[in-house]
Every structure is written in structure tokens, then in C-alpha cells.
């Protein structure tokens, strides 16, 4: 049983030369499409994120402290476990207050000027300096027990502090 030819096929049958050109055009198109997918570099396929997050990390310990290095490594490893890889989709701006109030205030102000998306602090001293300097940049406190022992948790209500 013969099917009725589609309208497109009927037009192609009427002129043999048009049919040959149409077939070559389709074949060339499919070959070009397949080879472009095969030869496209991997770097072009995997486009990087358009925005890189910037984290301000303030340590109250001296730069050379072994304990400070352990905290920094744990912080970076925790971020990596969540998909944030330093120098790929994340920049960590490290600063050290070294237990001095003036230094804590200075590094917080410096980080706010950069600007950073979030400030991570590791002590009450740096947390209070960050709280005084900004109410718009979120502050992440890595040692919250210190504040709760001092009874100052109520002072943080309504602010961007975690």
C-alpha cells in the first residue's frame, strides 16, 4: 500500500536537481553539527560561574600560630565540602587581629571597603569590632559559645550575625 507523499516530498520529486541539493545540504548540516559537538573544547562547554564569592576571614590568633593554621585549614575544608573551592569560585581575604582591639577594628574596616560578601570571625573581640563597623555585611561567628557565656547574645538580635 502506497502512502501519499508529504507536500515537501512532492515538491522535491518534481525537480531531481533540487532533491540532490536538498539531500547534500541536510547531510552537510548533520555532519557539521556532529563534528562541532565533538570538537568543541571542554573549557567552552563548562563555563565558570559568573560571580566569585568573597569571604573576609579574621583570626584573632597570630599569623604563624599552629592553632590558627588548623582553624584555617578546617574552614577551607568545610567550604570545599560544600562546593566552594578557593581560587575557583571563592576568594578568602585573610586578616589577623592578633588579640588587639585597634587591629580588629582596622581589619574589619578594610574588609568592608574591599567589599566582602560575608565576614567570618573567630573571637568575641573581632565579632564586636565587626558588629560596630557594619550592619549590612553578614557576620559568621565560628565560636558562639564565647558570646553565650558572656551573656551578650541578646545584643545580637536583629543583626546579620550567625
C-alpha positions as CSV (number, residue, x, y, z in Angstrom):
1,X,0.0,0.0,0.0
2,X,1.4,3.4,-1.0
3,X,1.3,6.3,1.3
4,X,0.5,9.7,0.0
5,X,3.7,11.8,-0.2
6,X,4.0,14.7,2.0
7,X,3.8,18.2,0.5
8,X,7.6,18.7,0.9
9,X,8.4,15.4,-0.8
10,X,6.1,16.3,-3.7
11,X,8.0,19.5,-4.3
12,X,11.3,17.7,-4.2
13,X,10.2,14.9,-6.6
14,X,9.2,17.5,-9.2
15,X,12.8,18.6,-9.7
16,X,15.6,16.0,-9.4
17,X,18.4,18.6,-9.1
18,X,16.6,20.3,-6.2
19,X,16.3,16.9,-4.5
20,X,20.1,16.3,-4.7
21,X,21.0,19.7,-3.4
22,X,18.5,19.3,-0.5
23,X,20.0,15.9,0.4
24,X,23.6,17.2,0.3
25,X,22.6,20.3,2.4
26,X,20.9,18.1,5.1
27,X,23.9,15.7,5.1
28,X,26.4,18.5,5.4
29,X,24.4,20.1,8.1
30,X,24.2,17.0,10.2
31,X,28.0,16.3,9.7
32,X,28.8,19.9,10.7
33,X,26.5,19.7,13.8
34,X,28.0,16.4,14.9
35,X,31.6,17.4,14.4
36,X,31.1,20.8,16.2
37,X,29.8,19.0,19.3
38,X,32.8,16.6,19.1
39,X,35.5,19.2,18.5
40,X,34.2,21.9,20.9
41,X,36.8,22.3,23.7
42,X,35.8,21.2,27.1
43,X,36.6,24.6,28.5
44,X,33.9,26.1,26.3
45,X,31.4,23.6,27.5
46,X,32.0,24.2,31.2
47,X,31.5,27.9,31.7
48,X,32.7,29.2,35.0
49,X,30.2,30.9,37.4
50,X,29.8,34.5,36.6
51,X,30.4,35.7,40.1
52,X,33.1,34.8,42.6
53,X,32.2,34.9,46.3
54,X,34.5,37.0,48.5
55,X,34.8,36.0,52.2
56,X,36.6,38.1,54.8
57,X,38.2,35.8,57.4
58,X,39.5,37.5,60.6
59,X,41.6,35.5,63.0
60,X,42.4,36.7,66.5
61,X,45.5,34.5,66.6
62,X,48.9,35.4,65.2
63,X,49.6,34.6,61.5
64,X,52.2,31.9,62.4
65,X,50.1,30.2,65.1
66,X,49.8,26.4,64.6
67,X,46.3,26.6,66.1
68,X,45.3,29.4,63.6
69,X,46.6,27.2,60.8
70,X,44.5,24.3,61.9
71,X,41.4,26.6,62.1
72,X,42.1,28.0,58.7
73,X,42.5,24.5,57.1
74,X,39.3,23.3,58.8
75,X,37.4,26.3,57.5
76,X,38.7,25.8,53.9
77,X,38.0,22.1,54.0
78,X,34.5,22.7,55.2
79,X,33.9,25.2,52.4
80,X,35.3,22.7,49.9
81,X,32.9,20.0,51.1
82,X,30.0,22.4,50.3
83,X,31.4,23.1,46.7
84,X,33.3,26.3,47.4
85,X,36.8,26.0,46.2
86,X,39.4,28.7,46.9
87,X,40.7,30.5,43.8
88,X,38.0,28.9,41.6
89,X,34.6,30.2,42.8
90,X,35.7,31.7,46.1
91,X,38.3,34.2,47.3
92,X,39.2,34.3,51.0
93,X,40.6,37.6,52.3
94,X,42.6,36.6,55.4
95,X,43.4,39.2,58.1
96,X,44.9,38.9,61.5
97,X,43.9,41.0,64.6
98,X,46.3,39.2,66.9
99,X,44.3,40.0,70.0
100,X,44.3,43.7,69.7
101,X,41.1,45.8,69.6
102,X,42.6,48.5,67.3
103,X,43.8,45.9,64.8
104,X,40.4,44.2,64.9
105,X,38.7,47.4,64.0
106,X,41.2,48.2,61.3
107,X,40.9,44.9,59.5
108,X,37.1,44.9,59.7
109,X,37.0,48.3,58.1
110,X,39.5,47.2,55.4
111,X,37.4,44.1,54.6
112,X,34.2,46.2,54.3
113,X,36.0,48.6,51.9
114,X,37.0,45.7,49.6
115,X,34.0,44.7,49.7
116,X,33.3,41.2,51.0
117,X,30.1,39.2,50.9
118,X,30.5,37.9,54.4
119,X,32.8,38.3,57.4
120,X,33.9,35.2,59.3
121,X,35.3,35.9,62.8
122,X,36.9,33.6,65.4
123,X,36.6,35.5,68.6
124,X,34.4,37.9,70.6
125,X,36.9,40.7,70.1
126,X,36.7,40.5,66.3
127,X,32.9,39.8,66.4
128,X,32.3,43.0,68.4
129,X,34.5,45.0,66.0
130,X,32.6,43.7,63.0
131,X,29.3,44.4,64.7
132,X,30.3,48.0,65.4
133,X,31.5,48.5,61.8
134,X,28.6,47.1,59.8
135,X,25.0,46.2,59.9
136,X,24.7,45.2,56.2
137,X,27.5,42.6,55.8
138,X,26.6,39.3,57.3
139,X,28.9,38.2,60.2
140,X,29.6,34.5,60.9
141,X,30.9,33.7,64.3
142,X,32.8,30.5,64.5
143,X,33.0,30.3,68.3
144,X,29.5,31.2,69.5
145,X,29.9,29.7,73.0
146,X,32.1,32.5,74.0
147,X,29.3,35.1,73.5
148,X,26.7,32.9,75.2
149,X,28.9,32.5,78.2
150,X,29.3,36.3,78.4
151,X,25.6,36.8,78.2
152,X,25.8,39.1,75.2
153,X,23.7,37.0,72.8
154,X,20.7,39.3,73.4
155,X,22.7,42.2,72.0
156,X,23.0,40.5,68.6
157,X,19.2,40.1,68.0
158,X,18.1,41.7,64.7
159,X,21.6,41.9,63.3
160,X,23.1,40.0,60.4
161,X,25.1,37.7,62.8
162,X,25.1,33.9,62.7
